[in-house]
């Protein structure tokens, strides 16, 4: 479904991605692990089109996305939950969701469908986004993404700044959404346990390159990840 070939990108004259090549199958939940500064957020921003690639290509179901602006990629099915959530703090939960649905031309009924999937937001509909807890904001950010009717969901550090009990709820929620709808998900994280609980394969990103891809169904996969990336368990 998602094909990245020799993808390079950076900021000004500072290169960050150094030839990322990666395939994500339709319906797969792929984890991307990496320490700070390894290029995880840059990779997400380049796929979604916030940051222009300087080399290589991004394809979705064979369609070339590399030179398309973000709104065109969104309408082709690329959804994005950015690091830090980036909800509209002065808008209510309802307004945040309606804005996403209208901007993506997904239709008004999509908001009701998403709320049926995420009922925890129903009681918060008239609350401003900025008044929500970190966990509630993260669920809102995910709901806003789903209101664009994506086929591919990019999640950047969804556990950041969230208490452990909410992290467990988030894992259960993503697992259920993936099971129920067969969404293709690319999950960028530093929380090794969170990725291990969800991902079918995990790619390790080091200094802007994918150095290893581990199939989590294989015997010893969890130990291999620890040895390859040296992440502390949480």
N, C-alpha and C positions, 0 to 999 in steps of 0.2 A: 504494500500500500504506500508507505512512505519510503522514498529512496533518496539518500544523501550520497553525493559523489564528490570526493576531493574538495570538501567545502572549506573555504577560508574566509575569515572575516576578522575585523578588529576595530580599533578606535583611533582615527587619524593614522599616524604612522606606526602605531603599536599593534602588531599582529597578536591575535588571541587564538582563533581556530587555525589549525595547521594541517588541513587536509583530512577532514572528518569524512569517513565513508561508513555508512550504516544502513541496514534495511530493517524495516518494521513491518511485519505481516498484518494483514487485515484481522482485526479482533484480538491482536496481541496486547498484553500489558508489559511494556519494556521499562525497566529501571535504568537510570543513568546515575552512577555514583562518581563523586569526585570531591576533593577537598576545595576549600575556597581558592579562587584565582585560577582554577584549572580550565575554565571556559564553559561551565554548565549554563549559566544564564545567557551568555553570548550565543551559545548554540540555540537555545529556545528563541531568542530574539531574531536570530537569522532565519530560522525556519518560518516564523510567523511574519517576517518581513519588516520588523521594526528596525533592523540593522541590515544594510545591504551586504550581500556576499561579494567578496573581491575576486573569487574564483570558485569554480565548481558549480554544482546544481542541486536544486531541491525539486523533487517530483512527488506528486500525489496521484496515485492510480495512473501513472504514466503521463500526467499533465504537468508541464513545466511551470513551476511557480517562481523561479529564481528572480525574475525581474518584475513580478507583479507586486502592487502595493498591498498593505495589510488588509484593507477592506475587501479586495478581490479574493485574497486567500481565504478570508473568513467565509465569504459566500460560496466558496468551493468546498467548505467543510472543515477548515482548520480552526479549532477553538483553543483559547489560551487563558490559563489562570496564572498570572504573573507572580513573581516573588514580591512579597509585601502586599499582595491582594489588589491594591489600587482600585478599590470601590470608590463611588462618589459619596463622600462623607456627609454632604449637606442634603442629599436626596434620601427619600425613604427607601426601605427595602423594595416596596412595590415599584417605585419609580426607577430604581436601579435595574430591575428585571425588565420592565417595559421598555426602557431605553435600549437595552441590548437586543430585545426582540425586534423593535422597530428598525434599529440601525442595520440589522442583518437581514431584514425583510423576511423573517421567519414566520410572521403571523401572530396575531394577538392570542390565539388559543394556546400557544406554546408555553406561556407563563403559567397557565393553570395546570398544564401537564407536568411542568417542572416542580411546581408546588406540591403536586400529588406525590412526586418522588422524594421531595425533601420537606416533609410536613413540619419540621422544627421551625421553618421560616414563617409559617402561617401566622403565628401569634406575634410576629415581629414586623408585619407588613407595613405598619404605620410608623415604625421607629426609624429615625435617621441612621444611615449607615455608620456614621462616626460614633454613635452611642452604643454600638454593639461590642461585645467582647471579641477578643482575637479569634476564638474558635467560631463564633457566630459570623464574623466577617469572612472567615475562610469558606464557610458553607455558602454564604451569599456570593462570594467570588466564583465558586464552582457552579452555583445555580445560574448566575449571570452568563457564564460560559455555555451552559446547557441550553439557555434560551436562544442561542444562535443555531441550534440544531446541528452540532458538529458531527463529523464522522471520525475526526482525529482530535484528541484532547491532549494538550501539552500542559503539564502541571509542574510549576517551578517552586520547589521547596514548600510544599503545602503544610509541613509540620512546624515551620519556623514560628517561634513565639507562641506556641500553643501548649497548654498543659497536657501531661501524659494521658489523662482520661479522655480528653477530646481527641488526641491523636489516635487512640484506639477506636473511637467512634468514626473518625474520618476513614480509617482503614476499612472498617466494616461497610461504610457507605460506598466507598470506591469499589470494593469487592462486589457488592450487590449490583451497582450500576453496570459494572463490567459484565457480570454474569447475565443480567436481565436484558441488556441491550447490545451486547457484543461490541461495545465501543473500542476503538483502537486508542490506547493511552500510552504516552511517553511521560514517565514520572522521574523528574530530576530531584535528587535528595542527597543529604549527607547522613540522614538517619538510617543506618544500615538495617536495623531491625524492621523498620517500616517498609523498606524496599523488599527485604526478604519475605515479609508476610504477604506481599502482593504480586511481585513481578514473576513472570515466567522465564525471562532472561534478564541479565543485568550486564550493561556495558560500563566499563571503567574508563573514565575520561581523565587523562593526565597531560598537562601542558598542551592542551588544545588538540589532542589526538585520542582516538579510541585505541587503547592498548590491549584490552581483553574483552571478550564477551563470554559470559558464563551462563550455561543452561541450568536453571535452578532445579530441574528434574533429575539431574545427574547426581550420582552418589558423591558426597563430599563437596557439593557446590558451595555451601555456606562457609566451610573451612577454606576453600580455595579463594573466596572473596576476601576473607580476612587476611590471607597471606598476600594476595595481589595488591590490595589497596591499603591495608593497615588501618582500617576504620575502627574506632572504639564502639563497642556495643552500648546501646542505651536501654 
